[in-house]
Amino acid sequence: MSVYLQAIMNKILLSIGTNENREASLVLCHQLLNNLFEEIHYSETSITKPYGVKYHNDFLNQLAIAYTEQDKEDIHAALKELEKKMGRKASDKESGIVVIDIDIVIWNQEIIKATDIERTYIKDLLPTLDIQLLS
């Protein structure tokens, strides 16, 4: 994609996490995200210890920068649908299972998840992206 096209599209920072069949879940997530976005770039991955008492398995985390012409509400709905397609159920959270969690952290230059942006794994993974997010 040209720099010009990137400049007129919405730029999104996504946070991706899984603690169930981690590697396979991430591979499937990539396939589905690649079909959703015109262009997407992934960070390296990191493994983090779970926080809170519900979660027992370590998480595999990754960030992605994606570009789209779609609006924020449509993308949010598409991401929630993608999570369901991968098998995520509302009841899983109570048992500590996260098949996949995909969150919009930044939309263009608007911080959507202020608490997430402060998480250590996001700070650690941001430099592994080759693209300037907030330029």
N, C-alpha and C positions, 0 to 999 in steps of 0.2 A: 504494500500500500504506500502511496506517495505521502510525503510530508504534508502536502496540501490537503489531501483527503483526511489525514489524521487530525489536522487542525480544525476541520469543520464537523468532526464526529464527537460524540460523547466519549470521554475517556474515564474508565472505571478501574478502581483497585478492588479486587476481590480477595477475600480470605477463604481458604478451603481447608477443611479439617475432617479427619476421619479417625475412629478408633476401633473399627470393625473391618476385618479383611482389608487392612489398610492399603497395601500396594495395589490389589485388584480394584478396590474402590476408586483409588486415584486414577488409575488407567481408564476406567469406564467414565469417570467424571471428565477427564480430558477429552475423550471422544465426544461426549455430549456438549461440552462447552465449545469445542472447535466447530460444531455444527450451528451453535447459537450465535456466535460472534463473527463479524467480518474479519477481525484480526485479534489474536490473543497471544500473549507472551507469558511464560511461567518462570517463577523464581526457582531456586533450589528448594529442597525440602528440609524439614527439620522434625525431629521427634521431641515431643515435650511430655512431661509428666502431667497427669490430669490434675485439675484443681477441683475442689469441692469433694463432698463425701460420696456422691452418686457414681462418679466415674472411676473405673478401676484399670482400664487399659490405657497405655500411652497413646498419644495422638500423633498422627502424621499430618504435618501442616505444610501449606504452600500458599504463595501469593500469585496473583495473575493480574496483568494489566490487559484490559480488553477495550475494544473500540466498537461502537455501534451507533446507528442512526435512530434506534428505537428510544422511547422515553423511559424514564426511571421506573415508573409504575409497571410498564410492560416487562421490563427486564427483571424486576423483583418477582413478579408473578411467574415468569419463565424459570427463574432459578428455583423457586419453591416447587414448581411442577417437576423440574429435573431431580430435585431431592426425592420427591415421592416416587418418581420413575425408578430411581436407584434403590428404593425400598425403605426410605425413611418414614417412620410412623411417629405420631405425636407421643404415643405411649413409650417409645424407646428411651426418651430422655429420663424417665423415672427409673429405668433399669440401667442407666449409664451407658447405653449403646448409642453411638453416633455413626451411622452408616456413612453419611456425608453431611457436611454443613457448609453452605456457600453463602457468604455474606458480602454485601456491598459495603465497603469500608469508606471509600471516597468516590464521589460522583463528580466528574470534572474537578473543580477545586473545592467542593463542598464536603466536609467531613461528616459522614453519616453515622459512623460508629466511633464516637470519641473515646470511649473506654477501650475499644479494641485496638485503636491506633497506638495506645500506650503499652500494649502487651509486648513482652520481651521477644517472642517469636516473630512478631511483625517487624519490630525494630531490627532484629537480626537478619531477616530475609529481604527486607527492602533493598539493601545494597547489592543483592545478587540479581536484581533485575537490571537489564541493560538499557532501560528506557527512562528518560526523565518523566516522572509522573506529574509533577506540579509545575511544568514549564508553560 
